[in-house]
Amino acid sequence: MESPFIEVAQADAIEPGKFIRVEVASKPYLIARVDERFYAVEDNCSHEDYPLSYGCLDGARIKCSLHGSRFSLETGQPEDEPADEPIRTYRVECAEGRLWLDLSNPLNER
Ligand code: FES
């Protein structure tokens, strides 16, 4: 069976407390590093069609810069209004210094 993982970046391209935006098949994703852990989420706010990568990290949350909702990078759940729907989260693995995403199956569904 073919692996669902797609290589997207070098792990050392993301410093702790930072994130990068990547595109796979013309869709944007945000990969964040919090301490030594990596998270992958869709780069689109669930409140309006707006890139979360315009925002900033707040611990293991991404804060949307348009209206301020914060989303858990772990679960995708919004922690503040006005957003009331989660964002999709994905498995991300680090192997041999590279980051791999499994986009075949979001960890959560709306
Ligand atoms: S567009 Fe993100 S909170 Fe409104």
Residues whose N, C-alpha, C, O or C-beta is under 5 A from the ligand:
A	BS01	FES	C45 H47 E48 Y50 C64 L66 H67 G68 S69 A83
